[in-house]
Amino acid sequence: MQTVIIVIHLMIVSAMIGLVLLQKSEGGGLGMGGGGGGFLTSRGTSNVLTRTTAILAAAFFATSLILSILAGWDRKPRSILQDPSSPSAPASQPANPGGSAPLAPGGVLDRLKQGAPAPGAPTEPQVPRSQ
């Protein structure tokens, strides 16, 4: 269904680009010209193109809205701070290089509440070494 809406969306975009290029701008542009004996008068052409552009713009807005709703339909909220089973978290707990208290289970906020140092934080003050 999403593919069908994307194809319709692209057809609307193409038609809208064409209609905008056909409209007569203040400088002349590519607009369908004036002349009295044409298919439509310049005022009639302007009204038809303006109305059609407005309809296509509304359709473009609607398909954009539908596509964004469909994209977020199955999305579930999740926390990056308290979800230990996130794909970016390692499968096993990392080795504790500082030799301090073991890392508490849970997220970063849980570790900070329990007083455990943040991962990678120095356990004692660092002093620059003189050479």
DSSP file (Angstrom, degrees, kcal/mol; ACC not computed):
  #  RESIDUE AA STRUCTURE BP1 BP2  ACC     N-H-->O    O-->H-N    N-H-->O    O-->H-N    TCO  KAPPA ALPHA  PHI   PSI    X-CA   Y-CA   Z-CA
    1    1 A M     >        0   0    0      0, 0.0     4,-2.0     0, 0.0     5,-0.2   0.000 360.0 360.0 360.0 -38.2    0.0    0.0    0.0
    2    2 A Q  H  >  +     0   0    0      1,-0.2     4,-2.2     2,-0.2     5,-0.1   0.875 360.0  53.8 -65.4 -36.1    2.9    2.3    0.8
    3    3 A T  H  > S+     0   0    0      2,-0.2     4,-2.3     1,-0.2    -1,-0.2   0.898 107.0  51.2 -65.1 -39.8    4.4    1.8   -2.6
    4    4 A V  H  > S+     0   0    0      1,-0.2     4,-2.3     2,-0.2    -1,-0.2   0.915 110.9  48.0 -63.2 -42.8    1.1    2.7   -4.3
    5    5 A I  H  X S+     0   0    0     -4,-2.0     4,-2.6     1,-0.2    -1,-0.2   0.878 110.1  52.5 -67.4 -36.8    0.9    6.0   -2.3
    6    6 A I  H  X S+     0   0    0     -4,-2.2     4,-2.4     2,-0.2    -1,-0.2   0.910 109.6  48.8 -64.5 -40.9    4.5    6.8   -3.1
    7    7 A V  H  X S+     0   0    0     -4,-2.3     4,-2.1     2,-0.2    -2,-0.2   0.924 113.2  46.8 -64.5 -43.8    3.9    6.3   -6.9
    8    8 A I  H  X S+     0   0    0     -4,-2.3     4,-2.3     1,-0.2    -2,-0.2   0.908 111.1  53.3 -62.6 -41.1    0.8    8.5   -6.7
    9    9 A H  H  X S+     0   0    0     -4,-2.6     4,-2.3     1,-0.2    -2,-0.2   0.915 109.2  47.8 -59.8 -45.0    2.8   11.1   -4.7
   10   10 A L  H  X S+     0   0    0     -4,-2.4     4,-2.3     2,-0.2    -1,-0.2   0.858 110.1  52.1 -67.2 -35.0    5.5   11.2   -7.4
   11   11 A M  H  X S+     0   0    0     -4,-2.1     4,-2.3     2,-0.2    -1,-0.2   0.899 110.0  49.3 -67.1 -39.1    2.9   11.6  -10.1
   12   12 A I  H  X S+     0   0    0     -4,-2.3     4,-2.5     2,-0.2    -2,-0.2   0.914 110.6  50.8 -63.8 -42.6    1.4   14.5   -8.2
   13   13 A V  H  X S+     0   0    0     -4,-2.3     4,-2.4     2,-0.2    -2,-0.2   0.926 110.6  48.5 -62.0 -44.8    4.9   16.1   -7.8
   14   14 A S  H  X S+     0   0    0     -4,-2.3     4,-2.2     1,-0.2    -1,-0.2   0.923 113.2  47.0 -62.3 -44.3    5.6   15.7  -11.5
   15   15 A A  H  X S+     0   0    0     -4,-2.3     4,-2.5     1,-0.2    -1,-0.2   0.889 111.4  51.6 -65.3 -38.3    2.3   17.3  -12.5
   16   16 A M  H  X S+     0   0    0     -4,-2.5     4,-2.3     2,-0.2    -1,-0.2   0.902 108.5  50.7 -67.5 -39.5    2.7   20.1  -10.0
   17   17 A I  H  X S+     0   0    0     -4,-2.4     4,-2.0     1,-0.2    -2,-0.2   0.932 111.8  48.5 -61.4 -44.9    6.2   20.9  -11.4
   18   18 A G  H  X S+     0   0    0     -4,-2.2     4,-1.5     1,-0.2    -2,-0.2   0.911 111.7  48.7 -61.8 -43.0    4.8   21.0  -14.9
   19   19 A L  H  X S+     0   0    0     -4,-2.5     4,-1.3     1,-0.2    -1,-0.2   0.884 109.6  51.4 -66.8 -37.9    1.9   23.2  -14.0
   20   20 A V  H  < S+     0   0    0     -4,-2.3     3,-0.2     1,-0.2    -1,-0.2   0.894 110.2  49.8 -66.4 -37.4    4.1   25.7  -12.1
   21   21 A L  H  < S+     0   0    0     -4,-2.0     9,-0.4     1,-0.2    -1,-0.2   0.796 108.6  53.6 -70.9 -26.7    6.4   26.0  -15.1
   22   22 A L  H  < S+     0   0    0     -4,-1.5    10,-1.1    -5,-0.2    -1,-0.2   0.750  87.7  99.5 -77.6 -23.5    3.4   26.6  -17.4
   23   23 A Q  S  < S-     0   0    0     -4,-1.3     2,-0.6    -3,-0.2     7,-0.4  -0.325  80.7-114.6 -69.0 146.0    2.1   29.5  -15.4
   24   24 A K        -     0   0    0      6,-0.2     5,-0.2    18,-0.1    -1,-0.1  -0.680  32.7-160.2 -83.3 122.1    2.8   32.9  -16.5
   25   25 A S    >   -     0   0    0     -2,-0.6     3,-1.2     3,-0.5     6,-0.0  -0.308  37.3 -93.8 -90.9-178.6    5.0   34.8  -14.1
   26   26 A E  T 3  S+     0   0    0      1,-0.3    -1,-0.1    -2,-0.1    -2,-0.0   0.806 126.8  49.0 -66.3 -27.8    5.5   38.6  -13.9
   27   27 A G  T 3  S-     0   0    0      1,-0.1     2,-0.6     0, 0.0    -1,-0.3   0.418 119.0-107.1 -92.3   2.3    8.5   38.3  -16.2
   28   28 A G    X   +     0   0    0     -3,-1.2     3,-1.4     2,-0.0    -3,-0.5  -0.481  54.9 171.1 106.5 -61.8    6.8   36.2  -18.8
   29   29 A G  T 3   -     0   0    0     -2,-0.6    -5,-0.1     1,-0.2    -7,-0.1  -0.157  65.2 -38.5  56.5-143.3    8.6   32.9  -18.1
   30   30 A L  T 3  S+     0   0    0     -9,-0.4    -1,-0.2    -7,-0.4    -6,-0.2   0.187  93.1 146.6 -97.8  13.9    7.3   29.8  -19.9
   31   31 A G    <   -     0   0    0     -3,-1.4     2,-0.4    -8,-0.3    -8,-0.2  -0.066  61.5 -98.6 -58.7 150.9    3.7   30.9  -19.5
   32   32 A M        -     0   0    0    -10,-1.1    -1,-0.1     1,-0.1    -8,-0.1  -0.582  58.6-112.2 -71.9 124.9    1.1   30.1  -22.1
   33   33 A G        -     0   0    0     -2,-0.4    -1,-0.1    -3,-0.1     5,-0.1   0.099  13.8-112.5 -73.4 171.2    0.9   33.2  -24.1
   34   34 A G        +     0   0    0     -3,-0.1     4,-0.1     7,-0.1     0, 0.0   0.746  50.1 132.7 -76.9-124.6   -1.6   35.9  -24.6
   35   35 A G    >   -     0   0    0      1,-0.1     3,-0.6     2,-0.1     7,-0.2   0.473  56.9-119.4  72.0 137.7   -3.2   36.4  -28.1
   36   36 A G  T 3  S+     0   0    0      1,-0.2    -1,-0.1     5,-0.1    -2,-0.0   0.763 102.1  53.9 -83.0 -25.3   -7.0   36.9  -28.3
   37   37 A G  T 3  S+     0   0    0      4,-0.0    -1,-0.2     3,-0.0    -2,-0.1   0.129  81.4 119.4-101.4  23.8   -8.0   33.9  -30.5
   38   38 A G  S <  S-     0   0    0     -3,-0.6     3,-0.1     2,-0.2    -3,-0.1  -0.035  82.1 -90.2 -78.9-175.6   -6.4   31.1  -28.4
   39   39 A F  S    S+     0   0    0      1,-0.2     2,-0.3     2,-0.0    -1,-0.1   0.930 112.0   9.1 -61.1 -48.3   -8.0   28.1  -26.8
   40   40 A L  S    S-     0   0    0      2,-0.0    -1,-0.2     3,-0.0    -2,-0.2  -0.946  86.2-108.7-128.9 153.1   -8.5   30.0  -23.6
   41   41 A T     >  -     0   0    0     -2,-0.3     4,-2.9     1,-0.1     5,-0.2  -0.345  38.7-105.6 -71.7 165.7   -8.0   33.7  -22.8
   42   42 A S  H  > S+     0   0    0      1,-0.2     4,-2.0     2,-0.2   -18,-0.1   0.861 123.2  50.3 -64.0 -33.6   -5.0   34.5  -20.6
   43   43 A R  H  > S+     0   0    0      2,-0.2     4,-2.1     1,-0.2    -1,-0.2   0.911 112.0  47.1 -69.4 -41.1   -7.3   35.2  -17.7
   44   44 A G  H  > S+     0   0    0      2,-0.2     4,-2.3     1,-0.2    -2,-0.2   0.898 112.3  49.9 -65.7 -41.5   -9.1   31.8  -18.2
   45   45 A T  H  X S+     0   0    0     -4,-2.9     4,-2.6     1,-0.2     5,-0.3   0.913 109.9  51.3 -63.0 -42.5   -5.8   30.0  -18.5
   46   46 A S  H  X S+     0   0    0     -4,-2.0     4,-2.3    -5,-0.2    -2,-0.2   0.911 110.6  48.1 -61.5 -43.3   -4.5   31.6  -15.4
   47   47 A N  H  X S+     0   0    0     -4,-2.1     4,-2.4     2,-0.2     5,-0.2   0.911 112.9  47.6 -65.9 -42.3   -7.6   30.6  -13.4
   48   48 A V  H  X S+     0   0    0     -4,-2.3     4,-2.5     2,-0.2     5,-0.2   0.933 114.8  45.4 -64.9 -45.9   -7.5   27.0  -14.6
   49   49 A L  H  X S+     0   0    0     -4,-2.6     4,-2.3     2,-0.2    -1,-0.2   0.886 113.7  49.8 -66.5 -38.2   -3.8   26.6  -13.9
   50   50 A T  H  X S+     0   0    0     -4,-2.3     4,-2.2    -5,-0.3    -2,-0.2   0.927 113.2  45.5 -66.5 -44.4   -4.1   28.3  -10.5
   51   51 A R  H  X S+     0   0    0     -4,-2.4     4,-2.3     2,-0.2    -2,-0.2   0.920 113.8  49.0 -64.7 -43.3   -7.0   26.1   -9.5
   52   52 A T  H  X S+     0   0    0     -4,-2.5     4,-2.5     1,-0.2    -1,-0.2   0.893 110.7  50.7 -64.4 -39.5   -5.3   22.9  -10.7
   53   53 A T  H  X S+     0   0    0     -4,-2.3     4,-2.4    -5,-0.2    -1,-0.2   0.901 110.0  50.4 -64.4 -40.2   -2.1   23.8   -8.9
   54   54 A A  H  X S+     0   0    0     -4,-2.2     4,-2.0     2,-0.2    -2,-0.2   0.896 111.3  48.2 -64.6 -40.1   -4.1   24.4   -5.7
   55   55 A I  H  X S+     0   0    0     -4,-2.3     4,-2.3     2,-0.2    -2,-0.2   0.923 113.1  47.4 -65.9 -44.1   -5.8   21.0   -6.0
   56   56 A L  H  X S+     0   0    0     -4,-2.5     4,-2.5     1,-0.2    -2,-0.2   0.869 109.8  53.6 -66.1 -35.5   -2.5   19.2   -6.7
   57   57 A A  H  X S+     0   0    0     -4,-2.4     4,-2.3     2,-0.2    -1,-0.2   0.904 109.2  48.5 -65.4 -39.7   -0.9   21.0   -3.7
   58   58 A A  H  X S+     0   0    0     -4,-2.0     4,-2.3     2,-0.2    -2,-0.2   0.899 112.4  48.5 -65.2 -40.5   -3.7   19.8   -1.5
   59   59 A A  H  X S+     0   0    0     -4,-2.3     4,-2.6     2,-0.2     5,-0.2   0.884 110.2  52.0 -66.0 -38.0   -3.2   16.2   -2.8
   60   60 A F  H  X S+     0   0    0     -4,-2.5     4,-2.2     2,-0.2    -2,-0.2   0.922 110.6  48.1 -62.5 -44.6    0.5   16.5   -2.3
   61   61 A F  H  X S+     0   0    0     -4,-2.3     4,-2.3     2,-0.2    -2,-0.2   0.916 112.3  49.2 -61.2 -44.5   -0.1   17.6    1.3
   62   62 A A  H  X S+     0   0    0     -4,-2.3     4,-2.5     1,-0.2    -2,-0.2   0.920 112.3  46.4 -64.4 -44.9   -2.5   14.7    1.9
   63   63 A T  H  X S+     0   0    0     -4,-2.6     4,-2.5     1,-0.2    -1,-0.2   0.874 111.8  52.2 -67.8 -34.7   -0.2   12.0    0.4
   64   64 A S  H  X S+     0   0    0     -4,-2.2     4,-2.1    -5,-0.2    -1,-0.2   0.923 111.2  47.3 -63.3 -43.2    2.7   13.4    2.5
   65   65 A L  H  X S+     0   0    0     -4,-2.3     4,-2.1     2,-0.2    -2,-0.2   0.912 112.4  49.0 -64.6 -43.7    0.6   13.2    5.6
   66   66 A I  H  X S+     0   0    0     -4,-2.5     4,-2.5     1,-0.2    -2,-0.2   0.912 110.8  50.7 -63.1 -42.7   -0.6    9.7    4.8
   67   67 A L  H  X S+     0   0    0     -4,-2.5     4,-1.9     1,-0.2    -1,-0.2   0.886 110.3  49.1 -64.5 -38.4    3.0    8.5    4.1
   68   68 A S  H  X S+     0   0    0     -4,-2.1     4,-1.5     2,-0.2    -1,-0.2   0.876 111.5  49.5 -69.8 -35.5    4.3   10.0    7.4
   69   69 A I  H  < S+     0   0    0     -4,-2.1     4,-0.4     2,-0.2    -2,-0.2   0.920 112.0  48.3 -66.9 -43.3    1.4    8.3    9.4
   70   70 A L  H >< S+     0   0    0     -4,-2.5     3,-0.7     1,-0.2     4,-0.4   0.855 108.7  54.6 -65.1 -34.3    2.2    4.9    7.7
   71   71 A A  H 3< S+     0   0    0     -4,-1.9     3,-0.2     1,-0.2    -1,-0.2   0.858 114.6  39.3 -68.3 -34.3    5.9    5.3    8.4
   72   72 A G  T >< S+     0   0    0     -4,-1.5     3,-0.6     1,-0.2    -1,-0.2   0.321  87.5 100.5 -96.9   8.5    5.3    5.8   12.1
   73   73 A W  T <  S+     0   0    0     -3,-0.7    -1,-0.2    -4,-0.4    -2,-0.1   0.918  91.6  30.2 -62.4 -47.7    2.5    3.2   12.5
   74   74 A D  T 3  S+     0   0    0     -4,-0.4     2,-0.3    -3,-0.2    -1,-0.2   0.347  90.2 121.9 -96.2   6.1    4.6    0.4   14.0
   75   75 A R    <   -     0   0    0     -3,-0.6    -3,-0.0    -4,-0.1    -4,-0.0  -0.532  45.2-161.5 -74.5 131.3    7.1    2.6   15.8
   76   76 A K        -     0   0    0     -2,-0.3     2,-0.1     0, 0.0    -2,-0.1  -0.919  22.1-113.2-113.5 138.9    7.2    1.9   19.5
   77   77 A P        +     0   0    0      0, 0.0     2,-0.3     0, 0.0     0, 0.0  -0.429  41.0 174.5 -69.3 143.2    8.7    4.4   22.0
   78   78 A R        -     0   0    0     -2,-0.1     2,-0.4     5,-0.0     5,-0.0  -0.992  27.7-124.0-148.1 152.9   11.9    3.2   23.7
   79   79 A S     >  -     0   0    0     -2,-0.3     4,-0.5     1,-0.1     0, 0.0  -0.822   5.9-161.4-100.9 133.8   14.4    4.8   26.0
   80   80 A I  T  4 S+     0   0    0     -2,-0.4    -1,-0.1     1,-0.2     6,-0.1   0.620  91.1  55.7 -84.9 -12.3   18.0    4.8   25.2
   81   81 A L  T  4 S+     0   0    0      1,-0.1    27,-1.2    26,-0.1    28,-0.3   0.830 118.1  25.3 -88.1 -33.3   18.9    5.4   28.8
   82   82 A Q  T  4 S+     0   0    0     25,-0.2    25,-0.2    26,-0.1    -2,-0.1   0.258  91.7  99.6-119.4  12.8   17.2    2.5   30.5
   83   83 A D    ><  +     0   0    0     -4,-0.5     3,-1.2     1,-0.2     6,-0.1  -0.825  40.5 178.4-103.2  97.5   17.0   -0.2   27.9
   84   84 A P  T 3  S+     0   0    0      0, 0.0    -1,-0.2     0, 0.0    -4,-0.0   0.694  77.7  62.5 -72.4 -15.7   19.8   -2.7   28.4
   85   85 A S  T 3  S+     0   0    0      3,-0.0     6,-0.0     2,-0.0    -2,-0.0   0.151  73.0 132.4 -95.3  21.3   18.7   -4.9   25.5
   86   86 A S    X   -     0   0    0     -3,-1.2     3,-1.2     1,-0.1    -6,-0.0  -0.389  68.3-118.4 -69.6 152.0   19.2   -2.2   22.9
   87   87 A P  T 3  S+     0   0    0      0, 0.0    -1,-0.1     0, 0.0     4,-0.1   0.763 112.8  56.5 -64.2 -24.0   21.1   -3.3   19.8
   88   88 A S  T 3  S+     0   0    0      2,-0.1    -3,-0.0     0, 0.0    -2,-0.0   0.685  88.7  90.8 -82.6 -15.3   23.9   -0.8   20.4
   89   89 A A  S <  S-     0   0    0     -3,-1.2     2,-0.0    -6,-0.1     0, 0.0  -0.569  87.5-108.5 -77.9 142.0   24.6   -2.3   23.9
   90   90 A P        -     0   0    0      0, 0.0    -1,-0.1     0, 0.0    -2,-0.1  -0.313  20.8-122.8 -67.7 155.1   27.2   -5.1   24.1
   91   91 A A  S    S+     0   0    0     -4,-0.1     2,-0.3     2,-0.1    -2,-0.0   0.876  94.8  34.3 -68.6 -38.4   25.9   -8.6   24.8
   92   92 A S  S    S-     0   0    0      1,-0.0     0, 0.0     0, 0.0     0, 0.0  -0.784  99.6 -91.7-114.3 160.9   28.1   -9.0   27.8
   93   93 A Q        -     0   0    0     -2,-0.3     3,-0.1     1,-0.1    -2,-0.1  -0.484  47.7-114.4 -71.1 138.8   29.2   -6.5   30.4
   94   94 A P        -     0   0    0      0, 0.0     9,-0.2     0, 0.0    -1,-0.1  -0.293  36.3 -91.3 -70.8 157.7   32.5   -4.9   29.6
   95   95 A A        -     0   0    0      1,-0.1     0, 0.0     2,-0.0     0, 0.0  -0.395  38.5-119.4 -65.5 146.3   35.5   -5.4   31.7
   96   96 A N    >   -     0   0    0      1,-0.2     3,-0.8    -3,-0.1    -1,-0.1  -0.768  29.9-175.6 -92.5  99.5   35.9   -2.9   34.5
   97   97 A P  T 3  S+     0   0    0      0, 0.0    -1,-0.2     0, 0.0    -2,-0.0   0.781  77.6  56.1 -70.2 -26.5   39.3   -1.2   33.7
   98   98 A G  T 3  S-     0   0    0      3,-0.1     3,-0.1    23,-0.1    -2,-0.1   0.670  98.2-132.0 -81.6 -15.7   39.3    1.1   36.8
   99   99 A G    <   +     0   0    0     -3,-0.8    -1,-0.1     1,-0.2    -3,-0.0   0.623  64.1 127.1  75.3  12.8   38.9   -1.8   39.3
  100  100 A S  S    S-     0   0    0      1,-0.2    -1,-0.2    17,-0.0     3,-0.1   0.017  70.3 -37.9 -85.9-161.7   36.2    0.1   41.1
  101  101 A A  S    S-     0   0    0      1,-0.1    -1,-0.2    -3,-0.1     3,-0.1  -0.235  74.9 -97.1 -59.6 146.5   32.7   -1.2   42.0
  102  102 A P        -     0   0    0      0, 0.0     2,-0.1     0, 0.0    -1,-0.1  -0.250  48.6 -89.7 -64.2 155.1   31.1   -3.4   39.3
  103  103 A L        -     0   0    0     -9,-0.2    15,-0.1    -3,-0.1   -10,-0.0  -0.428  42.2-123.5 -68.4 136.0   28.6   -1.7   37.0
  104  104 A A        -     0   0    0     -2,-0.1     7,-0.2     1,-0.1    -1,-0.1  -0.507  28.6-106.7 -78.3 147.5   25.1   -1.7   38.2
  105  105 A P  S    S+     0   0    0      0, 0.0     2,-0.2     0, 0.0    -1,-0.1  -0.347  81.6  40.3 -70.5 157.7   22.4   -3.3   36.0
  106  106 A G  S    S-     0   0    0      4,-0.1   -23,-0.1     5,-0.0   -24,-0.1  -0.660  96.7 -30.8 105.2-161.5   20.0   -1.0   34.1
  107  107 A G     >  -     0   0    0     -2,-0.2     4,-1.8   -25,-0.2   -25,-0.2  -0.148  65.2 -90.0 -89.6-175.7   20.6    2.3   32.4
  108  108 A V  H  > S+     0   0    0    -27,-1.2     4,-2.2     1,-0.2     5,-0.2   0.875 124.7  54.2 -62.3 -40.1   22.9    5.2   33.0
  109  109 A L  H  > S+     0   0    0    -28,-0.3     4,-2.1     1,-0.2    -1,-0.2   0.888 106.2  51.8 -65.3 -38.7   20.5    6.9   35.3
  110  110 A D  H  > S+     0   0    0    -29,-0.2     4,-1.7     1,-0.2    -1,-0.2   0.908 109.9  49.7 -63.2 -41.1   20.2    3.8   37.5
  111  111 A R  H  <>S+     0   0    0     -4,-1.8     5,-1.7     1,-0.2     4,-0.4   0.901 111.4  48.3 -64.4 -40.8   24.0    3.6   37.8
  112  112 A L  H ><5S+     0   0    0     -4,-2.2     3,-0.8     1,-0.2    -1,-0.2   0.867 109.0  53.4 -69.1 -35.1   24.3    7.3   38.7
  113  113 A K  H 3<5S+     0   0    0     -4,-2.1    -1,-0.2     1,-0.2    -2,-0.2   0.862 107.8  51.2 -65.6 -35.5   21.6    7.0   41.4
  114  114 A Q  T 3<5S-     0   0    0     -4,-1.7    -1,-0.2    -5,-0.2    -2,-0.2   0.518 117.0-113.6 -81.9  -4.0   23.4    4.1   43.0
  115  115 A G  T < 5 +     0   0    0     -3,-0.8    -3,-0.2    -4,-0.4    -2,-0.1   0.526  66.8 144.1  87.0   5.8   26.7    6.0   43.2
  116  116 A A      < -     0   0    0     -5,-1.7    -1,-0.3    -6,-0.2    -2,-0.1  -0.538  56.1-105.3 -75.3 143.9   28.6    3.9   40.7
  117  117 A P        -     0   0    0      0, 0.0    -1,-0.1     0, 0.0     3,-0.1  -0.330  38.1 -99.7 -68.1 152.5   31.0    5.8   38.5
  118  118 A A    >   -     0   0    0      1,-0.1     3,-2.2     4,-0.1     2,-0.1  -0.393  52.2 -86.3 -66.2 148.1   30.0    6.3   34.9
  119  119 A P  T 3  S+     0   0    0      0, 0.0    -1,-0.1     0, 0.0   -23,-0.0  -0.352 116.0  14.7 -59.3 131.5   31.7    3.9   32.5
  120  120 A G  T 3  S+     0   0    0      1,-0.3    -2,-0.1    -3,-0.1   -24,-0.0   0.440  92.7 135.6  85.3  -0.1   35.1    5.2   31.4
  121  121 A A    <   -     0   0    0     -3,-2.2    -1,-0.3     1,-0.1   -23,-0.1  -0.591  62.1-107.4 -81.1 142.6   35.2    7.8   34.2
  122  122 A P        -     0   0    0      0, 0.0    -4,-0.1     0, 0.0    -1,-0.1  -0.399  17.4-146.3 -68.3 146.3   38.5    8.0   36.1
  123  123 A T  S    S+     0   0    0      1,-0.1    -2,-0.0     2,-0.1     3,-0.0   0.706  81.6  24.3 -86.9 -20.8   38.5    6.6   39.6
  124  124 A E  S    S-     0   0    0      1,-0.0    -1,-0.1     0, 0.0     0, 0.0  -0.935 102.6 -74.7-138.3 162.0   41.0    9.2   41.0
  125  125 A P        -     0   0    0      0, 0.0     2,-0.5     0, 0.0    -2,-0.1  -0.258  46.3-130.2 -59.8 141.3   42.0   12.7   40.0
  126  126 A Q        -     0   0    0     -4,-0.1     0, 0.0    -3,-0.0     0, 0.0  -0.822  21.8-168.5 -97.1 128.2   44.2   12.9   37.0
  127  127 A V        -     0   0    0     -2,-0.5     2,-0.1     0, 0.0     0, 0.0  -0.944  29.0-110.9-115.1 133.8   47.4   14.9   37.3
  128  128 A P        -     0   0    0      0, 0.0     2,-0.3     0, 0.0     0, 0.0  -0.396  34.7-124.0 -63.6 139.8   49.4   15.8   34.2
  129  129 A R        -     0   0    0     -2,-0.1     2,-0.3     2,-0.0     0, 0.0  -0.661  16.9-138.6 -86.5 135.9   52.8   14.0   34.2
  130  130 A S              0   0    0     -2,-0.3    -1,-0.0     1,-0.1     0, 0.0  -0.730 360.0 360.0 -93.5 146.2   55.9   16.0   34.0
  131  131 A Q              0   0    0     -2,-0.3    -1,-0.1     0, 0.0    -2,-0.0   0.406 360.0 360.0-111.2 360.0   58.7   14.8   31.7
